[in-house]
Amino acid sequence: MAIDRPFRRTVRQFVDGAYSEGGRWGYVTHPKFSSEPEHYIRAYELIQKDMIELFDYIEPDDRNLPTYSFRIHELFIRTCIELEANFKAILIENAYKKRGNWTIQDYRKIEASHFLSRYEVRLPIWRTGTKVLIPFQDWTSDKKPTWYQEYHATKHDRHAAFSKANFENLLNSITGLVVLLQAQFLDGPFAQTASLAITLGPSDGYKKAIGGYFKIKPPTDIPSADRYDFNWQTLNAIEDPFTNYPYPT
């Protein structure tokens, strides 16, 4: 049986395989869907701006993936901190209860609600051909994302683990943030039309992501019982049309 009320900060396929046709995307703009989403999107847009400036000095190319520097380190740390802020917002707004410090094991629970490992992100420019990243792919085998582990290493011992703040890890973290935002807000809560309003068929399935730089392909194979099936025009008349995702505590 499909889901008849949307979860907070959670985008899903509908039962017909689409994401937003017929005005169904409107639920992401409701004030009780998420708290202050514009601040999370603005924080990402600043990160994207700094990444594009970095491309003036480091060519998007497989041969440059091991490149590391203080500028990359700074942006890598900022991006992962922003990822953690989004993870926490999703869990807290869905009434997840936590004692003690937050860890990747807490954030890993969001894979069950948002299917993050099934999102693909394509870079628009890459010197050595097409570049597609699946930043949360490790979660399909219950592993921790390598780039996230290396963020912790270079954050806690920058001198010894400086080389882990490299171009490859930076791009995985930024595309991970793009995925996490897209899985919450489609193409943003201020749009008058949703860029994911597509029929996932003969096309390659990629559309512009939040921020407009990357292309993103959302999951097309969410199990039928986990898809949305509601009439937003009807639900919108309810004071609080959302429900909490039942994260295990």
Contacts in CASP RR format, 6 or more apart in sequence:
PFRMAT RR
TARGET T0000
AUTHOR 0000-0000-0000
METHOD contacts of the structure
MODEL  1
MAIDRPFRRTVRQFVDGAYSEGGRWGYVTHPKFSSEPEHYIRAYELIQKD
MIELFDYIEPDDRNLPTYSFRIHELFIRTCIELEANFKAILIENAYKKRG
NWTIQDYRKIEASHFLSRYEVRLPIWRTGTKVLIPFQDWTSDKKPTWYQE
YHATKHDRHAAFSKANFENLLNSITGLVVLLQAQFLDGPFAQTASLAITL
GPSDGYKKAIGGYFKIKPPTDIPSADRYDFNWQTLNAIEDPFTNYPYPT
1 225 0 8 1.000
2 15 0 8 1.000
2 224 0 8 1.000
2 225 0 8 1.000
2 226 0 8 1.000
2 227 0 8 1.000
2 228 0 8 1.000
2 229 0 8 1.000
3 12 0 8 1.000
3 226 0 8 1.000
3 227 0 8 1.000
3 228 0 8 1.000
3 229 0 8 1.000
3 230 0 8 1.000
4 229 0 8 1.000
4 230 0 8 1.000
5 230 0 8 1.000
5 235 0 8 1.000
5 241 0 8 1.000
5 242 0 8 1.000
5 243 0 8 1.000
6 12 0 8 1.000
6 27 0 8 1.000
6 33 0 8 1.000
6 228 0 8 1.000
6 230 0 8 1.000
6 235 0 8 1.000
6 241 0 8 1.000
6 242 0 8 1.000
6 243 0 8 1.000
7 94 0 8 1.000
7 113 0 8 1.000
7 242 0 8 1.000
7 243 0 8 1.000
7 244 0 8 1.000
7 245 0 8 1.000
8 32 0 8 1.000
8 33 0 8 1.000
8 34 0 8 1.000
8 90 0 8 1.000
8 93 0 8 1.000
8 94 0 8 1.000
8 242 0 8 1.000
8 243 0 8 1.000
8 244 0 8 1.000
8 245 0 8 1.000
9 33 0 8 1.000
9 34 0 8 1.000
9 37 0 8 1.000
9 89 0 8 1.000
9 90 0 8 1.000
9 93 0 8 1.000
9 94 0 8 1.000
9 184 0 8 1.000
9 185 0 8 1.000
10 90 0 8 1.000
10 94 0 8 1.000
10 113 0 8 1.000
10 114 0 8 1.000
10 183 0 8 1.000
10 184 0 8 1.000
10 245 0 8 1.000
11 19 0 8 1.000
11 28 0 8 1.000
11 114 0 8 1.000
11 182 0 8 1.000
11 183 0 8 1.000
11 184 0 8 1.000
11 185 0 8 1.000
11 186 0 8 1.000
11 218 0 8 1.000
12 19 0 8 1.000
12 222 0 8 1.000
12 226 0 8 1.000
12 227 0 8 1.000
12 228 0 8 1.000
13 19 0 8 1.000
13 218 0 8 1.000
13 219 0 8 1.000
13 220 0 8 1.000
13 222 0 8 1.000
13 227 0 8 1.000
13 228 0 8 1.000
14 24 0 8 1.000
14 227 0 8 1.000
14 228 0 8 1.000
14 229 0 8 1.000
15 224 0 8 1.000
15 227 0 8 1.000
15 228 0 8 1.000
15 229 0 8 1.000
17 200 0 8 1.000
17 220 0 8 1.000
17 227 0 8 1.000
18 24 0 8 1.000
18 197 0 8 1.000
18 198 0 8 1.000
18 199 0 8 1.000
18 200 0 8 1.000
19 25 0 8 1.000
19 186 0 8 1.000
19 194 0 8 1.000
19 196 0 8 1.000
19 197 0 8 1.000
19 198 0 8 1.000
19 218 0 8 1.000
20 26 0 8 1.000
20 186 0 8 1.000
20 194 0 8 1.000
20 196 0 8 1.000
20 197 0 8 1.000
21 197 0 8 1.000
21 199 0 8 1.000
22 197 0 8 1.000
23 194 0 8 1.000
23 232 0 8 1.000
24 228 0 8 1.000
24 232 0 8 1.000
25 186 0 8 1.000
25 193 0 8 1.000
25 194 0 8 1.000
25 196 0 8 1.000
25 197 0 8 1.000
26 194 0 8 1.000
26 232 0 8 1.000
27 33 0 8 1.000
27 232 0 8 1.000
27 235 0 8 1.000
27 236 0 8 1.000
27 241 0 8 1.000
27 242 0 8 1.000
28 34 0 8 1.000
28 37 0 8 1.000
28 184 0 8 1.000
28 185 0 8 1.000
28 186 0 8 1.000
28 188 0 8 1.000
28 189 0 8 1.000
28 194 0 8 1.000
29 189 0 8 1.000
29 190 0 8 1.000
30 236 0 8 1.000
30 241 0 8 1.000
30 242 0 8 1.000
32 240 0 8 1.000
32 241 0 8 1.000
32 242 0 8 1.000
33 189 0 8 1.000
33 242 0 8 1.000
34 89 0 8 1.000
34 93 0 8 1.000
34 184 0 8 1.000
34 185 0 8 1.000
34 189 0 8 1.000
35 89 0 8 1.000
35 93 0 8 1.000
37 184 0 8 1.000
37 185 0 8 1.000
37 188 0 8 1.000
37 189 0 8 1.000
38 189 0 8 1.000
38 190 0 8 1.000
40 82 0 8 1.000
40 85 0 8 1.000
40 86 0 8 1.000
40 89 0 8 1.000
40 181 0 8 1.000
40 184 0 8 1.000
41 181 0 8 1.000
41 185 0 8 1.000
41 188 0 8 1.000
41 189 0 8 1.000
41 210 0 8 1.000
41 211 0 8 1.000
43 82 0 8 1.000
43 85 0 8 1.000
44 82 0 8 1.000
44 177 0 8 1.000
44 178 0 8 1.000
44 181 0 8 1.000
44 210 0 8 1.000
44 211 0 8 1.000
45 211 0 8 1.000
47 75 0 8 1.000
47 78 0 8 1.000
47 79 0 8 1.000
47 82 0 8 1.000
47 174 0 8 1.000
47 177 0 8 1.000
48 174 0 8 1.000
48 211 0 8 1.000
48 213 0 8 1.000
50 75 0 8 1.000
51 75 0 8 1.000
51 170 0 8 1.000
51 174 0 8 1.000
52 213 0 8 1.000
54 71 0 8 1.000
54 72 0 8 1.000
54 75 0 8 1.000
55 125 0 8 1.000
57 71 0 8 1.000
58 64 0 8 1.000
58 67 0 8 1.000
58 72 0 8 1.000
58 167 0 8 1.000
59 127 0 8 1.000
60 123 0 8 1.000
60 125 0 8 1.000
60 126 0 8 1.000
60 127 0 8 1.000
60 131 0 8 1.000
61 126 0 8 1.000
61 127 0 8 1.000
61 128 0 8 1.000
62 126 0 8 1.000
62 127 0 8 1.000
62 128 0 8 1.000
62 131 0 8 1.000
63 127 0 8 1.000
63 128 0 8 1.000
64 167 0 8 1.000
65 166 0 8 1.000
65 167 0 8 1.000
65 168 0 8 1.000
66 163 0 8 1.000
66 166 0 8 1.000
66 167 0 8 1.000
66 168 0 8 1.000
67 166 0 8 1.000
67 167 0 8 1.000
68 162 0 8 1.000
68 163 0 8 1.000
68 164 0 8 1.000
68 165 0 8 1.000
68 166 0 8 1.000
68 167 0 8 1.000
69 165 0 8 1.000
72 165 0 8 1.000
72 166 0 8 1.000
72 167 0 8 1.000
72 170 0 8 1.000
73 154 0 8 1.000
73 158 0 8 1.000
73 162 0 8 1.000
73 165 0 8 1.000
75 170 0 8 1.000
76 151 0 8 1.000
76 154 0 8 1.000
76 165 0 8 1.000
76 169 0 8 1.000
76 170 0 8 1.000
76 173 0 8 1.000
77 151 0 8 1.000
77 154 0 8 1.000
77 155 0 8 1.000
77 165 0 8 1.000
79 170 0 8 1.000
79 173 0 8 1.000
79 174 0 8 1.000
79 177 0 8 1.000
80 148 0 8 1.000
80 151 0 8 1.000
80 155 0 8 1.000
80 173 0 8 1.000
82 177 0 8 1.000
83 148 0 8 1.000
83 173 0 8 1.000
83 176 0 8 1.000
83 177 0 8 1.000
83 180 0 8 1.000
84 102 0 8 1.000
84 107 0 8 1.000
86 177 0 8 1.000
86 180 0 8 1.000
86 181 0 8 1.000
86 184 0 8 1.000
87 102 0 8 1.000
87 106 0 8 1.000
87 107 0 8 1.000
87 110 0 8 1.000
87 180 0 8 1.000
88 102 0 8 1.000
90 110 0 8 1.000
90 113 0 8 1.000
90 114 0 8 1.000
90 184 0 8 1.000
91 98 0 8 1.000
91 106 0 8 1.000
91 107 0 8 1.000
91 109 0 8 1.000
91 110 0 8 1.000
91 247 0 8 1.000
94 113 0 8 1.000
94 244 0 8 1.000
94 245 0 8 1.000
94 247 0 8 1.000
95 244 0 8 1.000
96 106 0 8 1.000
96 109 0 8 1.000
96 247 0 8 1.000
96 249 0 8 1.000
97 249 0 8 1.000
98 106 0 8 1.000
98 249 0 8 1.000
104 144 0 8 1.000
104 148 0 8 1.000
108 139 0 8 1.000
108 144 0 8 1.000
109 247 0 8 1.000
109 248 0 8 1.000
110 116 0 8 1.000
111 117 0 8 1.000
111 136 0 8 1.000
111 139 0 8 1.000
112 247 0 8 1.000
113 245 0 8 1.000
113 247 0 8 1.000
114 180 0 8 1.000
114 183 0 8 1.000
114 184 0 8 1.000
115 183 0 8 1.000
115 219 0 8 1.000
115 222 0 8 1.000
116 135 0 8 1.000
116 136 0 8 1.000
116 139 0 8 1.000
116 176 0 8 1.000
116 179 0 8 1.000
116 180 0 8 1.000
116 183 0 8 1.000
117 134 0 8 1.000
117 136 0 8 1.000
117 137 0 8 1.000
117 138 0 8 1.000
117 139 0 8 1.000
117 140 0 8 1.000
118 218 0 8 1.000
118 219 0 8 1.000
118 221 0 8 1.000
118 222 0 8 1.000
119 134 0 8 1.000
119 135 0 8 1.000
119 136 0 8 1.000
119 179 0 8 1.000
119 182 0 8 1.000
119 183 0 8 1.000
119 216 0 8 1.000
119 217 0 8 1.000
119 218 0 8 1.000
119 219 0 8 1.000
120 132 0 8 1.000
120 133 0 8 1.000
120 134 0 8 1.000
120 206 0 8 1.000
120 216 0 8 1.000
120 217 0 8 1.000
121 132 0 8 1.000
121 133 0 8 1.000
121 134 0 8 1.000
121 135 0 8 1.000
121 175 0 8 1.000
121 176 0 8 1.000
121 178 0 8 1.000
121 179 0 8 1.000
121 209 0 8 1.000
121 214 0 8 1.000
121 215 0 8 1.000
121 216 0 8 1.000
121 217 0 8 1.000
122 130 0 8 1.000
122 131 0 8 1.000
122 132 0 8 1.000
122 133 0 8 1.000
122 206 0 8 1.000
122 214 0 8 1.000
122 215 0 8 1.000
122 216 0 8 1.000
122 217 0 8 1.000
123 131 0 8 1.000
123 132 0 8 1.000
123 133 0 8 1.000
123 171 0 8 1.000
123 214 0 8 1.000
124 213 0 8 1.000
124 214 0 8 1.000
124 215 0 8 1.000
133 171 0 8 1.000
133 172 0 8 1.000
133 175 0 8 1.000
133 176 0 8 1.000
135 145 0 8 1.000
135 147 0 8 1.000
135 172 0 8 1.000
135 173 0 8 1.000
135 175 0 8 1.000
135 176 0 8 1.000
135 179 0 8 1.000
136 145 0 8 1.000
136 176 0 8 1.000
136 179 0 8 1.000
137 145 0 8 1.000
138 144 0 8 1.000
138 145 0 8 1.000
138 146 0 8 1.000
139 145 0 8 1.000
145 172 0 8 1.000
146 169 0 8 1.000
146 172 0 8 1.000
147 168 0 8 1.000
147 169 0 8 1.000
147 172 0 8 1.000
147 173 0 8 1.000
148 173 0 8 1.000
150 161 0 8 1.000
150 164 0 8 1.000
150 165 0 8 1.000
150 169 0 8 1.000
151 164 0 8 1.000
151 169 0 8 1.000
151 173 0 8 1.000
153 161 0 8 1.000
153 164 0 8 1.000
154 161 0 8 1.000
154 162 0 8 1.000
154 164 0 8 1.000
154 165 0 8 1.000
158 165 0 8 1.000
175 214 0 8 1.000
178 209 0 8 1.000
178 210 0 8 1.000
178 214 0 8 1.000
178 216 0 8 1.000
179 216 0 8 1.000
181 188 0 8 1.000
181 209 0 8 1.000
181 210 0 8 1.000
182 196 0 8 1.000
182 209 0 8 1.000
182 210 0 8 1.000
182 216 0 8 1.000
182 218 0 8 1.000
183 218 0 8 1.000
185 210 0 8 1.000
186 194 0 8 1.000
186 195 0 8 1.000
186 196 0 8 1.000
187 194 0 8 1.000
187 195 0 8 1.000
187 196 0 8 1.000
187 207 0 8 1.000
187 208 0 8 1.000
187 209 0 8 1.000
187 210 0 8 1.000
188 210 0 8 1.000
195 207 0 8 1.000
195 208 0 8 1.000
196 207 0 8 1.000
196 218 0 8 1.000
198 205 0 8 1.000
198 207 0 8 1.000
200 220 0 8 1.000
204 217 0 8 1.000
205 217 0 8 1.000
205 220 0 8 1.000
206 215 0 8 1.000
206 216 0 8 1.000
206 217 0 8 1.000
207 215 0 8 1.000
207 216 0 8 1.000
207 217 0 8 1.000
208 214 0 8 1.000
208 215 0 8 1.000
208 216 0 8 1.000
209 215 0 8 1.000
209 216 0 8 1.000
235 241 0 8 1.000
END
